[in-house]
Structures are given as structure tokens and as C-alpha cells.
Amino acid sequence: MKNILVSIDFNEQEAFLMDKAYEFAKAFDAKIWLVHIAAPDPDFVGYDVGPQYIRDTRADDLRAEHKLLQDYAQQLEAKGVRAEGLLVQGATVEMIIKEAEKLNSDLIITGHHDHNFLYKAFMGSTSEEIIKESKIPVLLVPLD
């Protein structure tokens, strides 16, 4: 195991996910790829871009998310594990799978929230979709 992709969604439980990833990376001398999938730009999904202040706010948000990923990667590096942060825009499940394949990941680590039936019926579950779509082993870390 040389590459571990960790899907980060900035839900304030990243530390727990990174701790699990750290354990695996340390044991296998693997590199951690911290990946956050940001929503696509509005024009990508067919909406008008809107006023300049909306584009500026979106750019600020993306810069802040990228900086946070870099900070997380530096924290892991300080603990002796190779790590890199990547911010990617697009459809969440599709991009996680695509990035994992592109990075030759041996493991995908993602958080799992337990949702009720109605939530799953209308919103679905990202972690369940990753399991269905991935040919790479997936480690679900319960976050509730």
C-alpha cells in the first residue's frame, strides 16, 4: 500500500479521518492524498454565473478550502507521513473515484454518517455510492 486517498468534506471531523489515515500510512509507509471535492462552478451545471461579487465569494471560499487542505497536509508531514492536499471541482463520487484511480490509490478512506431512511431516499449516501462504484478498497470511518 503506497497511496491512500482521504476524502475530506470539511464537516469538522477531519481530524478523526486524518488520524485513521495516519495509522495506515505509518504502518505501510504510504503517502496520504487529502482530497476535497468542491461543488462545480455554476456555469458548469448550466446556471448563469451571476454578479461579480458571487464569483469573488466563490473564489474566496475555494482559496480558503485549499489553504485548509494544505494545512492538514503539513500537520501530517510534521508527524512524519508524506501528505498532499488536492482541491478538485466536480461531482463528488465521480471525482473521488477518478482521483483515486489517477493517483494509483490502494485505499480510499471516507467518513460515513448514519442517516435516516428519508434522507437516504431523497439525498442518497456518498459513502454507499463510493462503495458501489469503486474498484479500489474503501474504508468507511463512522463519524456519528
Buried (B, 14 or more C-beta within 10 A) or exposed (E): BBBBBBBBBEEEBBEEBBEBBBEBBBEBEBBBBBBBBBBEBBEEEEEEEEEEEEBEEBEEEBEEBBEBBBEBBEBBEEEEBBBBBBBBEBBBBEBBBBBBEEBEBBBBBBBBBEBEEEEEEEEEBBBBBBBEEBEBEBBBBEBE
